[in-house]
Amino acid sequence: MSDVIKVITSKTPDKEVENIVKCLETIGFTCFYCLPNMNQQQLGYEEVQSGEHLEIDIIAIYEKFCIFIEVTTKNSGNMNKLKDFNRNLNILLDVDVETQLSNLSIPQDYHDLYECIEEKRRLFIGFSQELVRDKIITQRVNPGNNLIYVYNAFDFSYLELISECVGKFALYEFLDSLDITSSDISDSQPSEQPYDCISLTGKKFFASNKLIKLFAFKAPVYDLLRISKVFRHGAIGLGTSETGYQRILNPSKILSIQRKIRSIGERITFPNAITVVFNKNVVFDAQNKIIKVPVEFGSLSVLDGQHRLFAYAKSGLTDSKLKKVELFVIGIQFSEISKKNELKAAAETFIEVNKKQTSVPTGLIYLTEYEIMGLTNPRALAGKVILDLNSKSDNLENVFATRPVMKEKRLDRKPIAVTTVIQELSKIYTVSDLDGLRIFSEDCWNKYKRENKYKKLINETKKHVNIFFRELETVFSEDFNSNDSILFSTKYISAFVRIMVDQLKTSNDITDIRQCLTEKRTIIEHNNSSQRGPNNELFHGDIELLPDLTTSVTMIYEYLTNERDDSE
């Protein structure tokens, strides 16, 4: 059972702290917050510097596992704050538990809970763009022997969404992001679960010709909810979300299925199976015709059917009923494939399985082709460029919808779809279009391919895109700073990307780029008949002569590049 305990102090909790506490309570944690400030003298230390104090925002406990959480909205200096947090915890945890409890002001009724803690984690949650821009992520932060886990705003937004959709079953994904296994928090469950199955071994997958084993079995929904992972785009702890290839859960789709479950109850079932990939720890016992599945989150990764499965989580069915409800499952295990390539194979299979069902968003495929599937075609490289620029760039930061949950955005504009932008940017790499292109001549392109220097190619592309859009901001400053400009729309940005590719075929010199854009401004002013928006915008939606957003990219491009005859 979870509780939320606001320790009585004079402190007023921040909105972010209260949101985190609410989220953690939903997934089963007992949380203590509004904890008092402490100093080293209170903890028994001598020779304390004046003015120094220790502060912890939240202590969250689940069974024998505890998380110490620091929350910050600071726009800069997060690495220093992170180090201070680590230092403070070292000082606190170096004294005996009784002294810790007395200084933390945890109520007496909860002392036993705190004293039984065996596993501890340190979690730093920062809500500023600095964490994304400077890639302050868990893998890069390791002060001494005390690893600090780092969440940025996107990570927490994802956790909020998942906890709203699946309730307490979001616990297992959260724990996994902190490298906590089921056995770390509980000794009462079995280490593996056997299921009777039918098997097909030594087969080749029709889409990729990879050798696979197939298993058909049925399993209780309760088991599946605890051990099934989904490699979602934008998932917890993935920083720039580059290792997720699946769609995020759709709350409305979950609710629609839940209504059916609530009306029919535990007798409901589906005519199609959940499709999963086994990890390497799932063992097939051919003699007894069973599969042995470790009772650990991630033993199965769902390829198809995540909404059907996770709709059960908050369906109103009790745990005892969820243990009786069974679903058919098709399990895939890749043979003769390294662990490194497992994710790539799963992503390819996911796209193939879903291609003829609910369409996989094209933009999601483009954004994951380079990182997940290892593709190095022009479109994959362009997708990687857009993904990186959206995290850190001079003018395009938070412009594109590269993550499913985006709280940070440029001004108050809605992030724009990436599919068409990536298609236009990919033309910069297309060999047939390279005549006269200085940065990526055909010889240069072939050299990069031959030497497998795609990262260098991507970085060079980012540099030139940054330069072009920096000049675009200078020339069209009124539109860059307006919430009402349609410049920052998929079609207009795509048209300017096409202009950029044209320009780079001729020259990548900054002066030439600025001159090109200045000429385009003159053309647009002429075509607009000198009409402007309220804040002097050239791309305001109320300008009658300006192509609206139902117009094709080609027609917008022509409007931006061809001066119209006034007699038309």
N, C-alpha and C positions, 0 to 999 in steps of 0.2 A: 504494500500500500504506500502511495506517495503522499507527502505533506509538503506544504510551503510554509516556512517559518520566517517571518520578518522579525529579525532580532531587534529588540527595542533600543534604538539609539536616536540621536537627533538628526541623523542623516536622512535625506530624501532620495529615494532610488531614482536613477535615470530611467527614461522610457525604455531604452534598449535593455537594461538589466531586467526590468519587469517582463519584457517580451521573452527574454531568454528563460527566465524562471518559469513562465507559463508554459513554454514549449517543453522544457525538461520535465515539468510535472505531468504533462500529457503522456510522456513515454515512460513514466514510472519512477522518477527520481524524487527523493526528499531533498528540498533545497533550503539552504540558510542564506539570507542576504541582508543587506543593511548592516553588515558586520562592523564592529567598532574599529577605529584606527588603533594601532598598537605601536609602542616603541620598544626598543631593545632592552631598555632598563626594566620595563614591566616583565619581560621574558627572562630576566636574570642575568643579562649581559652587563659587563662593566665597560668603562671607557666608550661611552656612546656619544657620537657627534650630535650637537644640538640641532633641533629642527628636523631630524630624520624620523620618519614614522613608517610603519608597515600597514599595507592596506590590501585586503582581498575582497573582491566584489561578490562572489558567490561560492559557496561550497555545496556541491551536489553529490548525494550518496544513493547508490543502488546496491542493496545487499552488502557485500563486503568490498565494494568498489567505490572510490571517491575521486571526484574531479575538483580541483581548485581552479577557479575561473577568474580571469582578469578581462574587463570589458572597457574598451576605449573608443571614443569618436574623434580622437586627435587627427588632424589632417597631416601632420608630419611628426618626425621623431619617434616613430613606432618601434624601431629597433632598440632605441635606448629605453623606452618604456617596457619593452619585452624583457630586456636584461634586468631592469629594476624589479620586475615581477618575479623573475627567477631568483634573484638575490633575496628578496623578501621571504619567499617560500623556504629557501635554504635556512634562513635564520629561524623561521617559525618551526619548521619540522626538525630542527636540531635539538629542540628542548623536549622534555618528557610530555606525554599525552595529557596529563593532568594540568600542566601549565598551559598547554595549547587551549584546552577546553575553557579554562577560567578566563583567558584573554579574548577568546572568540565569542564569549557570552552565549554559547549554545545552551539552550535550556536543559536542565537536569534530566528530564524524561528522555532526552536523545543522546545522553552520554554513552550508553551501551552501544548504540548504533555507530557512533564515531570510533569508539575503542575497538570495535570488531573489524575495522578496515584493514584489508590485506593488500589491495592493489590501489595505487594512486596515479593520477595523471594531472598534468598541468596544461591548461587550455587558455590560449590568448585569442580573444575575439575582437577584431578591429573592424570598424565600419567605414574607414576612409579608403579612397581610391589608391592611396600610397601602397597598401599591401598588395594590390593587384599589379599596379604599375611597376613596382620594384621587386615583384615576385618574392615577397616575404611569405614563404610557405614552410610547412613543417619540415620538408626535406632539407631546407637550407638553414634551419635554426636548430643548433644543438650545442648549447653552452655547457661544456663539461659533460658530465654523465647524466644530466637531467634534461631529457628531451622535452621541449615545449611544442605542443601541437597548436597549429595556427589555423583559425577560421577567418576568412574575409566575409564581407557583407553577402556575397553570393552564396557562400557555403551555408551561412545561417538562414538565408531566405529559402534555400532548398530544404533544410531541415524543418523549417516551419511548415512548408507546403506538404512535405511527406508526413509529418506528424498529424497535420490536419486530415490527410487522406486515410492514413492507416493506423492512427492512434498509437497504442502501446507497442505495436509491432515495428514501429520505426526505431525502437530501441536497438535492434540488432545491427542495423546499418550504421547507427551513430557509434555504437561500441566498436564496430569494425574500423571506423575511421580513426579510432584512438588505439588501434591494435590490441583490443581486448576481446578475448574469445569467450564462448559460453562457459567453458570449464574454469575460466578465471573468476567468474562471478558466482558460480554455483557448483556444488559437488553432488547434487541430487539427481542429475540426469544421466542417461547412458551416453557413452562416447560415440556409439554408432547405432543406426536403426536398419534392420534388414527388411527388404520388400521382395515379395515374389515377383518374378518378371518373365517376360518372353524376350528372347534376344535374337538379333541378326548380326553376325560378326563377319569381318572380312569383306565388307561392302564398300563401294565407292560412291561418294556424294555426287549427285547428278550435275550440280552447278560448278563445282571446282575440281572434281575428279580426285578429291582427297579420300584417303582410306579412313573409314569410320566404323564404329560399332553402334547399333541401335538397340534400345531397350524400351519395352512397353510395360508399364506397371501402374498401380493405383496407390495413392498415398493420402493420408488425412490432411485436410486443409491446414490444421493447426501446425503440423510438422512442416509443411511447405512454406508457411508464412515465416517461420523461424530460420529456415536455412537457405531461402531463395534470394539471390542477389540479382539486381538488374543494373547493367552498366549503362546508366542513364547519362545523357549529355547534360552537364551541369551538376553532377552529383557531389556529395560531401567530400571536401578535402582534395578535390582535383584541381584547385587553383584556377587555371584557365580552361578547365573542362575538356582537355584534349584526349582523355582516355575513355570518354563515354560515347557510345554510338546509338543508344536507344532514345526514343522520345521520353520526355518526363511524363509522370502520371497526369492524366486529365481529370480534374475534380468532378466535372459535370458527367463524364463517362462513368466514373466510379459511382457517383450518386445514382445514376440511372440503373446500373446493375444492382446496387444495394436495395433499391426500392423493390425490385423483383425478389431478391432474397428474403427481404422482410415479409413480403406478402405470401410467399410460398413456404418459407422456413427451411429447415435442414434437408428437406427432400429434394430441393432444387439441384439440378445438375446441368451440364452442358454437353452437347453432342460431339464437340471437338476437344482434343487433348491439349494440355499445356505442354509446350515444347521447351526443353531445357538442355543445357550443356553441362555434363559432369566435370568436376575438377579432377585432378590426378589422384585424389585420395579416395574416390569412390571405387570400390572393388567389386568385380563380378565373380561370384562363386558359381562356376559352370556346373559343378557336380550337383549342387542343391538348387540350382536355378533361382538364385536370389542375388540381389545387389545389396551391398553394405554401404550405407550412406552416413558419413560422419555427421553428428548433430552439431554442426557449426555453420554459421552464416557464410554463404558463398560456396557451399558444397555443390549447389546447383545455381546456374545462372540462367535466368528466363530469357528465351528468345521470342516466344510468342505466347500471349495470354496473360500479360502482367495485370491488365485491368480486371479480367475475370478472377484471377487469384486474389489480388489485394482488395477487391470489393468486399470480400468476406471479413476483412479486418475490423471494420466498424459497422457490420451489418446488424448488430444486435444479438447475434448468436453467442451464447456463452462458450467458454473454453471447452467445457465438456461436450457441447454439441459440435464445435469445430473439430474435435478429435474423432467424431463419428462421421462427419461429412467427408467423402473421399472424391478425389478428382483423378481422371486418367492423365497419365504423364508419358510423353515420349522423351526419352533421354538419349542424348548424343554424346559419344566419347570419341575424340579424335585419336587415331592411331598414328604412331611414328611422327609425332609433331612435338617440337620443343615447347616448353612452358612460355617462352618469349613470344612464340607465334600463335599461342592459343587464343589470345584476344582478337588478333587479326582474323583468324579462321572463324571465330564466333561472330564477328561483325559481318563478314562476308555471308555467312549462313543466315544471319538475321535479315539482311537486305533481300536475299534470295527467297526466304520463307515468306516475307511480308510483301514482296513485290506485287503479287497478284491478289493481296488482301487489302487491308487499310494501307493506303499509300504512305511510304516513308517520306517525310518532308525532304524535298530535294536539297534545300539549304543545309540540312543536317548531314546529308551524304557528302556534300562538297566540303564541309568544315572538318570532316573526320577522315577523308580519303588519305591524306598525307600521314597523319599521326597514327591512325589505327590500322589502316589497310596497307600502309607502306607504299602507296602509289606515288609516282613522280611525274605524272602527266601534267600538262599546263593547268588544267582545272584544279588539280590537287594542290599544286604549288600556290596558285592564286588564293585558294581557300585558306591555306596556312598564313599567307600574307595578311589577309583581312582579319583572321583570328588574332594575330599578333598586334596589328595596328589598333584593334579595338581595345586591347588591354593597355597599350602604352604607345602614344604617338602625340605629336604636337596638336593636330587638329581633328583627328578621327577617333579619339578616345571615347568609348561608349556611344558611338554613332550607330553601330550595327547590332542587330539582334543575334549575337553569337552565343548567348546563353538563354536558357528558358526562363530564368528568373533574374530580371535586371532592375535593381532599384536605383543604381547610379545611371544617369543618362545625361546627354548633352543638353543643357538648358532644360526646358520642359517638353522636349520633343520625344515622341515615341521612337524607340530604336527601329531602324529600317531593315527590311528583309534583305538577305545577302545573295540570293540565287542569281539574279540578273547582274549584280555588281561583279560577282566572281566570274561569270561568263564573259563579261566585257574585259575584265582585268586579265583573264587567261590568254587573251589575244596578244599580249605582250610577249608571250613565249612561243606563239605559233610560228613554226619555221617558214611557212608560206608568206607570212607578213613581215619578214625580217629584213627585207631589202633596205639598206641604208640605215638601219637601226644601230646606233653606236654601242649602246650598252650590252645588247644581246644579239650580236651578229650571229650568223649561222655557225661560223667557226667557234665563236665563244660558247654558244649553246651546246654544241657537240663536245666541246672541251669539258664543260661542267658535267655533262652526262657521262663522258668517258672516265672522268676522275671522281665521279659520284660526289660532287661538291654542291649538292642541292641546297644545303643550309646557307652557303655563301651566295648562291643565286637568290634565295629568298631574302636575305639581308640586303642585298643590292637593290632588289625590287622595293623593299620597304623604304630604303633611303630615298629613292626617286619619287615614290608616291608621296612621302612626307614633304619633299621639296615642292612638288606640284601643288599639293593642297595648302601648303603654307602660303604660296603665291596666290592661290585662289582666294584664301581668306583675306589677303591684303587688297586684292582688286575688288572683291565683292564683300567688303567688311560689313555693310549694312545687313546683308542677308545672313551672314555668319552669326550675327548677334541678335537675330530676331526669332521669336517663337512662331511667328506667323508666316515665315518664308517657306516656300515649297522646294527650295534648293535642296534641303536635307530630306529628300524622298528617294525611294529606290530608283525611280526612272530618271530623275534629274542628276543624281550622283552617277548613275550608270552612263548617262550621256557625257558627263564631264570626264569620266574614266576613258571613254572612247576618244575624246578630244586629247587626253593625256597621251594615250598610245600613239595617236597620229603625230603629236608633237615630238615624242621621243624618237620616232623614226627619222626625224629631221635633225633635232638637236636636243641635248639634255642640259644645255647651258641655262643657268638661272635667268639671265637677262633675256634670253630668247623665250623662255617659258612665260616670263612676266609680260613681254610684248605680245605674245600669242593671246594671253588672257585679257589684256587690255583691249586688243582688237575685238575679242569676243564681246566685251562689255559694250563697246561702241555699236556693234551689230545689234545687240539685244536692246539697247536704248532706242536705236532707230526702229527696230521691229515692234517695240512696245509703244511707238509714237510718243515717247517721253513720259508715259504713264509710270507712276511709282506707287508703292504702298505707303501706309501712314508713317512708317519710320524710314522712308526713302528706299525701301526694298525694290529690287528689280524683279524678284521672283515671288511677289505677293499673289496669293490665290485670287484676289479680286481684280487683277489686271486682265481685262477682257481679251486682249490679243495674245496673251501668253497661253501656250498649250497646257491644258489641264492634265490631271494625273490619270485620266482614262486614255490619253494619247500614247502611242508607242514610243519606245526609246529612240527609234530611228527618226521619227517626226520631230521629237524634241531636239535631237542632235542637229537636224537640218535647220531648225529654227535658231539654234545657238550659233551656227556656223555660216549660214547663208543670209546675206542681207536681202530683204524683200524689196521688190519694186513697189514704190508708193502707188503706182497706177493699178495694182492688182485689186 
